[in-house]
């Protein structure tokens, strides 16, 4: 068993985290940043924008953990009360940090904003705190060294600002001060089979993690398989990573925590190839994902969201006879869409989707969740189909991921 000498807790403030308006991603981001340092997040607590609730949560965390990270409530609005709550808890006062005020003033000038009293308020910090610059936003982070060897961090709530201050200040401080056993990690990213399918395959192949921890993290259309252990198990990690690759084969699209579209974009760029997309049930989801990759203009040609049958006929020249005889959700139509969008946009590859995302519109022949997707290139056209479980959004996510993965497999020569 690994022994962790430094305990870390997170207190996330914000009423929006508790009323369903905002998904709290801070625990995930912090835990991922801690893992390479040999640390684990021991607890996460979410509290509303209430001074008493914040003080109570932080008091409890400081009683258990050596490092407490508090996020949110450092902004300019009246419900940003984290500073005041902690000043009361620690029996200290707030002071104006002039460098932070200068930073806020420059941001206001840059974006044509007035330096109002509410914006000036973001430069208030707890007396005695080390001020942590925020390169993304206005309010700085803070670090306070407390009695008993406890350290308290205050970080901005907006995710990009939180990540910036975490990476620039918190992680370097923890790397220098935390006493923890180093951890090594190997990640295998899988597309195609679900979590239970991968578990069955590994079990059937007699895979044993040995001295390592084996864990999974599933998302629509992809699965992260993770091996972790102490630094002295490096040889075992390398051998078991090799076995994972061997067992999972072409379903592995990366051996790092990387998005599938980034992998596909890199493969297209390396080959100087281009792609165009025709989408029906996914409604532009694939195009949005592909163009989220920096540099995608070099390899993404364009696309068509052809939802209605007459649009499929007019814009993609899908023969009306195919639509009448086979229906829009069919292999012939998916193939025709992929070939047509490839030709229309003069791309090396054409992708297409057509299906029933639900919750209505299903038939006995094509039930809700049934999707056809296809790829066309200069060699031939291939199509795949599957019924995906879940609600409308989940079906569309799975369909988009599966379609992009079809291109990945062709580019890697395993299709």
LOSE-71770 format. One record per residue (C-alpha): x, y negated, z; residue in three letters; residue number from 1. Coordinates in steps of 0.5 Angstrom, whole numbers, plus 2048, in hexadecimal, padded with zeros to 3 digits. Example, Ala and Ser with C-alpha at 12.3 -4.5 7.8 and 13.67 -1.06 7.14 Angstrom:
# residues 2
- 819/809/810/ALA/1 .
- 81B/802/80E/SER/2 .
***
This chain:
# residues 415
- 800/800/800/UNK/1 .
- 802/7F9/7FE/UNK/2 .
- 803/7F4/804/UNK/3 .
- 801/7ED/803/UNK/4 .
- 804/7E8/808/UNK/5 .
- 800/7E2/806/UNK/6 .
- 7F9/7E2/806/UNK/7 .
- 7F5/7DD/801/UNK/8 .
- 7EE/7DB/802/UNK/9 .
- 7EA/7D6/7FD/UNK/10 .
- 7E4/7D2/7FF/UNK/11 .
- 7E0/7CF/7F9/UNK/12 .
- 7DC/7C9/7FB/UNK/13 .
- 7D6/7C7/7F6/UNK/14 .
- 7CF/7C7/7F7/UNK/15 .
- 7CE/7C9/7EF/UNK/16 .
- 7D2/7D0/7F1/UNK/17 .
- 7CC/7D2/7F5/UNK/18 .
- 7C6/7D0/7F1/UNK/19 .
- 7C8/7D3/7EB/UNK/20 .
- 7CA/7CD/7E7/UNK/21 .
- 7D2/7CF/7E7/UNK/22 .
- 7D5/7D6/7E6/UNK/23 .
- 7DB/7D5/7EC/UNK/24 .
- 7E1/7D8/7E8/UNK/25 .
- 7E6/7D5/7ED/UNK/26 .
- 7E7/7DC/7F0/UNK/27 .
- 7E9/7DF/7EA/UNK/28 .
- 7EE/7DA/7E8/UNK/29 .
- 7F1/7DA/7EF/UNK/30 .
- 7F2/7E1/7EF/UNK/31 .
- 7F5/7E2/7E9/UNK/32 .
- 7FA/7DD/7EB/UNK/33 .
- 7FC/7E0/7F1/UNK/34 .
- 7FD/7E7/7EE/UNK/35 .
- 803/7E6/7EB/UNK/36 .
- 806/7E3/7F2/UNK/37 .
- 804/7EA/7F5/UNK/38 .
- 7FE/7E6/7F9/UNK/39 .
- 7F7/7E8/7F9/UNK/40 .
- 7F1/7E3/7FA/UNK/41 .
- 7EE/7E6/801/UNK/42 .
- 7E7/7E2/801/UNK/43 .
- 7E3/7DD/7FD/UNK/44 .
- 7DE/7D9/800/UNK/45 .
- 7D9/7D4/7FD/UNK/46 .
- 7D6/7CE/800/UNK/47 .
- 7D1/7C9/7FE/UNK/48 .
- 7D3/7C1/7FE/UNK/49 .
- 7D2/7C1/806/UNK/50 .
- 7D7/7BE/80A/UNK/51 .
- 7D5/7C3/810/UNK/52 .
- 7D5/7C9/80C/UNK/53 .
- 7DC/7C7/808/UNK/54 .
- 7DF/7C6/80F/UNK/55 .
- 7DC/7CC/812/UNK/56 .
- 7DF/7D0/80C/UNK/57 .
- 7E6/7CE/80C/UNK/58 .
- 7E6/7CE/814/UNK/59 .
- 7E5/7D6/813/UNK/60 .
- 7EA/7D7/80D/UNK/61 .
- 7EF/7D3/811/UNK/62 .
- 7EE/7D8/817/UNK/63 .
- 7EF/7DE/812/UNK/64 .
- 7F4/7DC/80D/UNK/65 .
- 7FB/7D9/80C/UNK/66 .
- 7F9/7D5/806/UNK/67 .
- 7F2/7D2/804/UNK/68 .
- 7F0/7CF/7FE/UNK/69 .
- 7EA/7CB/7FE/UNK/70 .
- 7E7/7C8/7F7/UNK/71 .
- 7E2/7C3/7F5/UNK/72 .
- 7E0/7BD/7F8/UNK/73 .
- 7E5/7B8/7F6/UNK/74 .
- 7E2/7B4/7F1/UNK/75 .
- 7DF/7AD/7F1/UNK/76 .
- 7D7/7AF/7F2/UNK/77 .
- 7D4/7AF/7F9/UNK/78 .
- 7D3/7B6/7FA/UNK/79 .
- 7DB/7B7/7F9/UNK/80 .
- 7DC/7B8/801/UNK/81 .
- 7E1/7BD/801/UNK/82 .
- 7E7/7B7/803/UNK/83 .
- 7E2/7B4/809/UNK/84 .
- 7E0/7BB/80B/UNK/85 .
- 7E7/7BD/80C/UNK/86 .
- 7EA/7B7/80F/UNK/87 .
- 7E4/7B8/815/UNK/88 .
- 7E7/7BF/816/UNK/89 .
- 7EE/7BE/816/UNK/90 .
- 7ED/7B7/81A/UNK/91 .
- 7F1/7B3/815/UNK/92 .
- 7EF/7AD/811/UNK/93 .
- 7EF/7AC/809/UNK/94 .
- 7F4/7A7/806/UNK/95 .
- 7F5/7A4/7FF/UNK/96 .
- 7FA/7A7/7FB/UNK/97 .
- 7FD/7A2/7F6/UNK/98 .
- 800/7A6/7F1/UNK/99 .
- 7F9/7AA/7F0/UNK/100 .
- 7F6/7A3/7F0/UNK/101 .
- 7FB/7A1/7EA/UNK/102 .
- 7F9/7A8/7E7/UNK/103 .
- 7F2/7A7/7E7/UNK/104 .
- 7F3/79F/7E5/UNK/105 .
- 7F7/7A2/7DF/UNK/106 .
- 7F1/7A7/7DD/UNK/107 .
- 7EC/7A2/7DD/UNK/108 .
- 7F0/79D/7D9/UNK/109 .
- 7F1/7A3/7D4/UNK/110 .
- 7EA/7A5/7D3/UNK/111 .
- 7E7/79E/7D4/UNK/112 .
- 7E4/79F/7DB/UNK/113 .
- 7E3/79A/7E1/UNK/114 .
- 7E7/79B/7E7/UNK/115 .
- 7E1/79C/7EB/UNK/116 .
- 7E1/79D/7F3/UNK/117 .
- 7DE/7A4/7F2/UNK/118 .
- 7E4/7A5/7ED/UNK/119 .
- 7E9/7A2/7F2/UNK/120 .
- 7E6/7A7/7F7/UNK/121 .
- 7EA/7AD/7F4/UNK/122 .
- 7F0/7AA/7F6/UNK/123 .
- 7EF/7AB/7FD/UNK/124 .
- 7F3/7B1/801/UNK/125 .
- 7F3/7B4/808/UNK/126 .
- 7F9/7B0/80C/UNK/127 .
- 7FF/7B4/80B/UNK/128 .
- 7FD/7B8/805/UNK/129 .
- 802/7BA/800/UNK/130 .
- 7FF/7B7/7FA/UNK/131 .
- 7FE/7BC/7F4/UNK/132 .
- 7FE/7B8/7ED/UNK/133 .
- 7F8/7BA/7E8/UNK/134 .
- 7FA/7B9/7E1/UNK/135 .
- 7F3/7BB/7DE/UNK/136 .
- 7EF/7B7/7E2/UNK/137 .
- 7EE/7B1/7E7/UNK/138 .
- 7EE/7B4/7EF/UNK/139 .
- 7F5/7B7/7F1/UNK/140 .
- 7F6/7BD/7F5/UNK/141 .
- 7F8/7BD/7FC/UNK/142 .
- 7FC/7C2/800/UNK/143 .
- 7FD/7C2/808/UNK/144 .
- 801/7C5/80D/UNK/145 .
- 7FD/7C7/813/UNK/146 .
- 7FF/7CA/81A/UNK/147 .
- 800/7D1/81A/UNK/148 .
- 803/7D2/813/UNK/149 .
- 7FD/7D1/810/UNK/150 .
- 7FD/7CD/809/UNK/151 .
- 7F7/7CA/806/UNK/152 .
- 7F6/7C8/7FF/UNK/153 .
- 7F0/7C3/7FC/UNK/154 .
- 7EF/7C4/7F5/UNK/155 .
- 7EB/7C1/7F0/UNK/156 .
- 7E4/7C4/7EE/UNK/157 .
- 7E4/7C4/7E6/UNK/158 .
- 7E7/7CA/7E4/UNK/159 .
- 7EC/7C7/7DF/UNK/160 .
- 7EF/7C2/7E5/UNK/161 .
- 7EF/7C8/7EA/UNK/162 .
- 7F3/7CC/7E5/UNK/163 .
- 7F8/7C7/7E4/UNK/164 .
- 7F9/7C5/7EB/UNK/165 .
- 7F9/7CC/7ED/UNK/166 .
- 7FF/7CE/7E7/UNK/167 .
- 803/7C7/7E9/UNK/168 .
- 803/7C7/7F0/UNK/169 .
- 800/7CD/7F4/UNK/170 .
- 803/7D3/7F0/UNK/171 .
- 80A/7D0/7F1/UNK/172 .
- 809/7CF/7F8/UNK/173 .
- 806/7D6/7F9/UNK/174 .
- 80C/7D9/7F5/UNK/175 .
- 811/7D5/7FA/UNK/176 .
- 80E/7D6/800/UNK/177 .
- 809/7DC/800/UNK/178 .
- 80C/7E3/803/UNK/179 .
- 809/7E8/7FF/UNK/180 .
- 80B/7EF/7FB/UNK/181 .
- 80C/7ED/7F4/UNK/182 .
- 807/7F0/7EF/UNK/183 .
- 808/7F3/7E8/UNK/184 .
- 802/7F4/7E4/UNK/185 .
- 801/7F7/7DD/UNK/186 .
- 7FA/7F5/7D9/UNK/187 .
- 7F7/7F9/7D3/UNK/188 .
- 7F1/7F5/7D0/UNK/189 .
- 7EC/7FA/7CC/UNK/190 .
- 7E7/7F9/7C7/UNK/191 .
- 7E2/7FE/7C5/UNK/192 .
- 7E0/803/7CB/UNK/193 .
- 7DD/801/7D1/UNK/194 .
- 7E0/802/7D8/UNK/195 .
- 7DD/808/7DA/UNK/196 .
- 7DF/80B/7D3/UNK/197 .
- 7E6/809/7D4/UNK/198 .
- 7E6/80C/7DB/UNK/199 .
- 7E4/812/7D8/UNK/200 .
- 7E9/812/7D3/UNK/201 .
- 7EF/811/7D8/UNK/202 .
- 7EC/816/7DD/UNK/203 .
- 7EB/81C/7D7/UNK/204 .
- 7F3/81A/7D5/UNK/205 .
- 7F5/81B/7DC/UNK/206 .
- 7F7/814/7DD/UNK/207 .
- 7F9/813/7E5/UNK/208 .
- 7FC/80C/7E7/UNK/209 .
- 800/80E/7EC/UNK/210 .
- 803/809/7F1/UNK/211 .
- 7FF/804/7ED/UNK/212 .
- 7F9/801/7ED/UNK/213 .
- 7F4/802/7E7/UNK/214 .
- 7EE/7FD/7E6/UNK/215 .
- 7E9/7FB/7E1/UNK/216 .
- 7E6/7F4/7DF/UNK/217 .
- 7E1/7F4/7DA/UNK/218 .
- 7DE/7EF/7D6/UNK/219 .
- 7D9/7F0/7D0/UNK/220 .
- 7DD/7F3/7CA/UNK/221 .
- 7E3/7F4/7CE/UNK/222 .
- 7E7/7F7/7D4/UNK/223 .
- 7ED/7F5/7D8/UNK/224 .
- 7F1/7FB/7DB/UNK/225 .
- 7F6/7F9/7E0/UNK/226 .
- 7FB/7FD/7E3/UNK/227 .
- 7FE/7F9/7E9/UNK/228 .
- 804/7FB/7EF/UNK/229 .
- 80A/7F9/7F3/UNK/230 .
- 810/7F6/7EF/UNK/231 .
- 813/7FD/7F0/UNK/232 .
- 80F/801/7EC/UNK/233 .
- 811/7FE/7E6/UNK/234 .
- 813/805/7E2/UNK/235 .
- 80C/808/7E4/UNK/236 .
- 809/802/7E1/UNK/237 .
- 80C/802/7DB/UNK/238 .
- 80B/80A/7DA/UNK/239 .
- 803/809/7DC/UNK/240 .
- 802/803/7D7/UNK/241 .
- 805/808/7D2/UNK/242 .
- 800/80D/7D4/UNK/243 .
- 7FA/808/7D3/UNK/244 .
- 7FC/806/7CC/UNK/245 .
- 7FD/80D/7CA/UNK/246 .
- 7F6/80F/7CD/UNK/247 .
- 7F2/809/7CB/UNK/248 .
- 7F6/808/7C4/UNK/249 .
- 7F3/803/7BF/UNK/250 .
- 7EE/801/7C4/UNK/251 .
- 7F3/7FD/7C7/UNK/252 .
- 7F4/7F6/7C4/UNK/253 .
- 7F9/7F3/7C9/UNK/254 .
- 7FD/7F4/7CF/UNK/255 .
- 7FC/7ED/7D2/UNK/256 .
- 7F6/7EA/7D5/UNK/257 .
- 7F4/7E7/7CE/UNK/258 .
- 7EE/7E5/7CA/UNK/259 .
- 7EC/7EA/7C4/UNK/260 .
- 7EB/7E4/7BF/UNK/261 .
- 7F2/7E1/7C1/UNK/262 .
- 7F5/7E8/7BF/UNK/263 .
- 7F1/7E8/7B9/UNK/264 .
- 7F4/7E0/7B7/UNK/265 .
- 7FB/7E2/7B8/UNK/266 .
- 7FA/7E8/7B4/UNK/267 .
- 7F7/7E4/7AE/UNK/268 .
- 7FC/7DF/7AF/UNK/269 .
- 802/7E4/7AE/UNK/270 .
- 7FF/7E6/7A8/UNK/271 .
- 7FD/7E0/7A5/UNK/272 .
- 7F6/7E3/7A4/UNK/273 .
- 7EF/7DF/7A5/UNK/274 .
- 7E8/7E1/7A7/UNK/275 .
- 7E1/7DF/7A6/UNK/276 .
- 7DB/7E1/7AA/UNK/277 .
- 7D4/7E2/7A9/UNK/278 .
- 7CF/7E3/7AF/UNK/279 .
- 7C8/7E4/7B0/UNK/280 .
- 7C7/7E7/7B7/UNK/281 .
- 7CD/7E4/7BA/UNK/282 .
- 7CB/7DD/7B8/UNK/283 .
- 7D2/7DA/7B7/UNK/284 .
- 7D5/7DD/7BD/UNK/285 .
- 7DA/7E0/7B9/UNK/286 .
- 7DC/7DA/7B6/UNK/287 .
- 7DC/7D6/7BC/UNK/288 .
- 7E1/7DB/7BF/UNK/289 .
- 7E6/7DB/7BA/UNK/290 .
- 7E6/7D4/7B9/UNK/291 .
- 7E7/7D3/7C1/UNK/292 .
- 7EE/7D6/7BF/UNK/293 .
- 7F3/7D0/7BE/UNK/294 .
- 7F6/7D0/7B7/UNK/295 .
- 7F0/7D4/7B4/UNK/296 .
- 7EF/7CF/7AE/UNK/297 .
- 7F5/7D3/7AB/UNK/298 .
- 7F1/7D9/7AB/UNK/299 .
- 7EA/7D8/7AC/UNK/300 .
- 7E7/7D6/7A5/UNK/301 .
- 7DF/7D5/7A7/UNK/302 .
- 7D9/7D8/7A8/UNK/303 .
- 7D1/7D9/7A7/UNK/304 .
- 7CC/7DA/7AD/UNK/305 .
- 7C7/7DE/7A8/UNK/306 .
- 7C1/7DF/7AD/UNK/307 .
- 7BB/7DF/7A8/UNK/308 .
- 7BB/7E4/7A2/UNK/309 .
- 7BA/7DF/79D/UNK/310 .
- 7C1/7DB/7A0/UNK/311 .
- 7C4/7E2/79F/UNK/312 .
- 7C2/7E2/798/UNK/313 .
- 7C3/7DB/796/UNK/314 .
- 7CA/7DA/79A/UNK/315 .
- 7CD/7E1/79A/UNK/316 .
- 7C9/7E4/794/UNK/317 .
- 7C7/7EA/797/UNK/318 .
- 7C2/7ED/792/UNK/319 .
- 7BB/7ED/794/UNK/320 .
- 7BA/7F4/792/UNK/321 .
- 7BF/7F6/798/UNK/322 .
- 7BB/7F2/79D/UNK/323 .
- 7B5/7F5/79B/UNK/324 .
- 7B7/7FC/79A/UNK/325 .
- 7BB/7FC/7A1/UNK/326 .
- 7BA/7F6/7A5/UNK/327 .
- 7BE/7F1/7A7/UNK/328 .
- 7C1/7F5/7AD/UNK/329 .
- 7C4/7FA/7A9/UNK/330 .
- 7CB/7FD/7A6/UNK/331 .
- 7CA/7FB/79F/UNK/332 .
- 7C8/7F4/7A1/UNK/333 .
- 7CE/7F3/7A6/UNK/334 .
- 7D3/7F5/7A0/UNK/335 .
- 7D0/7F1/79B/UNK/336 .
- 7D0/7EB/7A0/UNK/337 .
- 7D8/7EC/7A2/UNK/338 .
- 7DA/7ED/79A/UNK/339 .
- 7D6/7E7/798/UNK/340 .
- 7D9/7E2/79E/UNK/341 .
- 7E0/7E4/79C/UNK/342 .
- 7DE/7E3/795/UNK/343 .
- 7DB/7DC/796/UNK/344 .
- 7E0/7D9/79B/UNK/345 .
- 7E6/7DC/797/UNK/346 .
- 7E9/7E0/79D/UNK/347 .
- 7ED/7E6/79E/UNK/348 .
- 7E8/7E9/7A3/UNK/349 .
- 7E0/7E8/7A3/UNK/350 .
- 7DD/7EA/7AA/UNK/351 .
- 7D5/7EB/7AB/UNK/352 .
- 7D0/7ED/7B0/UNK/353 .
- 7C9/7EE/7B0/UNK/354 .
- 7C4/7F1/7B6/UNK/355 .
- 7BF/7F0/7BB/UNK/356 .
- 7C1/7ED/7C1/UNK/357 .
- 7BA/7ED/7C4/UNK/358 .
- 7B7/7EC/7C8/UNK/359 .
- 7B1/7ED/7C3/UNK/360 .
- 7B2/7EF/7BB/UNK/361 .
- 7B4/7F6/7BC/UNK/362 .
- 7B1/7FC/7B8/UNK/363 .
- 7B1/804/7B9/UNK/364 .
- 7B6/804/7B4/UNK/365 .
- 7BA/7FE/7B6/UNK/366 .
- 7B9/7FD/7BE/UNK/367 .
- 7BB/7F7/7C2/UNK/368 .
- 7C3/7F7/7C3/UNK/369 .
- 7C4/7FA/7BC/UNK/370 .
- 7C9/7F7/7B8/UNK/371 .
- 7CD/7F8/7B1/UNK/372 .
- 7D4/7F4/7B0/UNK/373 .
- 7D8/7F5/7AA/UNK/374 .
- 7DF/7F3/7A7/UNK/375 .
- 7E1/7F2/7A0/UNK/376 .
- 7E8/7F1/79D/UNK/377 .
- 7EB/7F2/796/UNK/378 .
- 7EC/7F9/798/UNK/379 .
- 7E4/7FB/79A/UNK/380 .
- 7DF/7FA/79F/UNK/381 .
- 7DE/7FD/7A5/UNK/382 .
- 7D8/7FD/7AA/UNK/383 .
- 7D6/7FF/7B1/UNK/384 .
- 7D0/7FF/7B5/UNK/385 .
- 7CE/800/7BC/UNK/386 .
- 7C8/7FF/7C1/UNK/387 .
- 7CB/7FA/7C6/UNK/388 .
- 7C7/7FA/7CD/UNK/389 .
- 7C6/7F4/7D1/UNK/390 .
- 7C2/7ED/7D0/UNK/391 .
- 7C2/7E9/7CA/UNK/392 .
- 7C9/7E5/7CC/UNK/393 .
- 7CC/7EC/7CE/UNK/394 .
- 7CA/7EF/7C7/UNK/395 .
- 7CD/7E9/7C3/UNK/396 .
- 7D4/7E9/7C7/UNK/397 .
- 7D5/7F0/7C6/UNK/398 .
- 7D3/7F0/7BE/UNK/399 .
- 7D8/7EA/7BE/UNK/400 .
- 7DE/7ED/7C1/UNK/401 .
- 7DD/7F4/7BD/UNK/402 .
- 7DD/7F0/7B7/UNK/403 .
- 7E3/7EC/7B8/UNK/404 .
- 7E6/7F3/7BB/UNK/405 .
- 7E4/7F6/7B4/UNK/406 .
- 7E9/7F1/7B1/UNK/407 .
- 7EE/7F2/7B6/UNK/408 .
- 7EE/7F9/7B4/UNK/409 .
- 7EF/7F8/7AD/UNK/410 .
- 7F5/7F3/7AE/UNK/411 .
- 7F8/7F8/7B3/UNK/412 .
- 7F8/7FE/7AD/UNK/413 .
- 7F3/802/7B2/UNK/414 .
- 7ED/802/7AE/UNK/415 .
***
